Every structure is written in structure tokens, then in C-alpha cells.
Amino acid sequence: MIRPLLAAFAISTLLAAPAAADGKAAKVSLVYEHELPNVPGKSMRGVLVEYGPGGFSEGHTHPSSAFIYATVLEGAIKSQVNDGPVKVYRAGQNFSEMPGDRHGVSANASKTRPAKLLAVFVVDTAQKELTFPLQK
């Protein structure tokens, strides 16, 4: 029982978004983790990303083994993947990120209301760190 709790704590610590100087960084929490019984070596991890008004995540990438499917749960999220256009996704809409994609923009589209999204990762089970800052 303690081992899964420690793993969840370690992963949630690794997911923590870097603190922005103005306090607008997103809150990132691991909400579930499950090994896929029919795909040896792969797991699903659900990550809740909560943005306060005007909140954002720094530009980032994910592990090269990760496929991500994100659904906006509340509010509206601005997102840019690779060199594509910046798009706004509203509650109930979703987008995906392929292995190796760069997520340059990930932000609350509102300056006055909160926003939330659930990102579901399919990733190598051994992979513990899920987010890497973009190289500047």
C-alpha cells in the first residue's frame, strides 16, 4: 500500500509546474495511474491541470513514449502544439499530443475565470517524469 502512495507522490512532485514569478503557474496533480494489462510496459496516467484566472504552464515537451489526450473540463484553454496555430478549446472539447510534440502555449484563455483540463497519458510504465521544459 505504501509503495503505490510513494510512487504517486513522487510523480506528482515531478509534475509540479515551475513557479511563475507572478504566481500564475498551473497546479498539476496526478489523479490516477494504471498499468495496461494488454499492452506490457505501458501505463495510463491521468493528470489534472488547474489554471487560475490568467494562469499558464511554461512551454514544455513530454517523454518520447507519451501519447496525450486532453479534455477541457472547465473554462477555456489556449493551446499551441509544435508550430501550429494557437487554438482555444472550451469545456467538453479535446486535443491530442503525439510523441515528441512541443507544447509551446498552454494557458487559461480567461483573465477572470478558472479553467481545468484532464490530460491522459499513455506512456512507458518506467517513465516517471512526464514534463520537461522547452530548451531556450
C-alpha positions in Angstrom: 0.0 0.0 0.0 2.8 2.4 0.9 4.7 1.8 -2.4 1.8 3.0 -4.7 1.3 6.0 -2.5 5.0 6.9 -2.6 5.1 6.4 -6.4 2.0 8.7 -6.8 3.7 11.3 -4.5 6.9 11.1 -6.5 5.1 11.5 -9.8 3.0 14.4 -8.6 6.2 16.1 -7.3 7.8 15.6 -10.7 4.7 17.0 -12.4 4.7 20.2 -10.4 4.8 23.2 -12.8 7.6 25.6 -12.2 6.5 28.5 -10.1 5.9 31.6 -12.1 7.3 34.9 -10.8 3.7 36.3 -10.7 2.1 33.3 -9.1 0.1 32.3 -12.3 1.6 28.8 -12.7 -0.9 26.0 -13.2 -1.5 23.5 -10.5 -0.7 20.0 -11.8 -1.9 16.8 -9.9 -1.7 13.1 -10.7 -5.2 11.7 -10.3 -4.7 8.1 -11.4 -2.2 5.7 -12.7 -2.8 2.2 -14.1 -0.7 -0.3 -16.0 -2.3 -1.5 -19.2 -2.8 -5.3 -18.9 -3.0 -5.8 -22.6 0.0 -3.6 -23.5 3.0 -4.8 -21.5 5.3 -1.9 -20.4 2.7 0.8 -20.9 0.6 2.7 -18.4 -2.1 5.3 -18.4 -1.8 8.3 -16.2 -4.4 11.0 -15.6 -3.2 14.4 -14.8 -5.4 17.3 -13.7 -4.2 20.7 -14.7 -5.9 23.6 -13.0 -5.4 27.2 -14.2 -6.4 30.2 -12.1 -7.5 33.3 -14.0 -4.7 34.3 -16.3 -2.8 31.1 -15.4 -0.4 29.2 -17.6 2.1 26.4 -17.9 5.6 27.1 -19.3 6.4 25.7 -22.7 7.2 22.0 -22.4 7.6 18.6 -24.0 6.7 15.2 -22.8 8.5 11.8 -22.9 9.1 10.5 -26.4 7.0 7.4 -25.5 4.0 9.6 -24.4 0.7 10.0 -26.3 -1.5 12.6 -24.6 -5.3 13.1 -25.0 -6.5 16.2 -23.2 -10.1 17.2 -22.4 -11.1 20.6 -21.1 -13.3 20.2 -18.1 -14.0 23.8 -17.2 -13.5 27.2 -18.8 -11.3 27.6 -21.9 -7.7 26.7 -22.6 -5.3 28.2 -25.2 -3.0 25.6 -26.7 -0.3 25.5 -29.3 1.3 22.3 -30.3 4.5 22.5 -32.4 4.3 25.3 -34.9 0.6 25.0 -35.4 -1.8 27.9 -34.7 -2.8 28.9 -31.1 -6.3 27.4 -30.6 -8.8 27.9 -27.9 -10.6 24.7 -26.5 -13.7 25.1 -24.4 -15.2 22.8 -21.8 -16.0 19.4 -23.4 -13.5 19.9 -26.3 -10.3 18.0 -26.6 -7.0 17.8 -28.3 -4.1 15.3 -28.5 -0.3 15.5 -28.5 1.8 12.9 -30.3 5.1 11.6 -29.1 7.8 14.2 -29.5 5.4 17.2 -29.8 6.3 20.6 -28.3 3.6 22.3 -26.3 4.6 25.9 -26.6 1.4 27.5 -25.3 -0.8 26.1 -22.6 -2.8 28.7 -20.7 -6.2 29.8 -19.4 -7.9 31.8 -22.1 -9.7 33.9 -19.4 -8.2 36.5 -17.1 -11.3 36.3 -14.8 -12.4 32.7 -14.6 -10.6 29.4 -13.7 -10.0 26.6 -16.2 -9.2 22.9 -15.9 -8.2 20.1 -18.2 -7.6 16.4 -17.8 -4.6 15.1 -19.7 -4.5 11.3 -20.1 -1.0 10.0 -20.9 -0.3 6.6 -22.5 3.4 6.3 -21.6 6.1 3.7 -20.8 5.5 2.4 -17.3 9.1 3.0 -16.3 8.9 6.7 -17.3 8.3 8.7 -14.1 8.9 12.3 -15.2 6.1 13.5 -17.5 7.1 17.1 -18.3 10.3 18.7 -19.5 10.8 22.5 -20.0 11.5 23.6 -23.6 15.1 24.4 -24.2 15.6 28.2 -24.8 
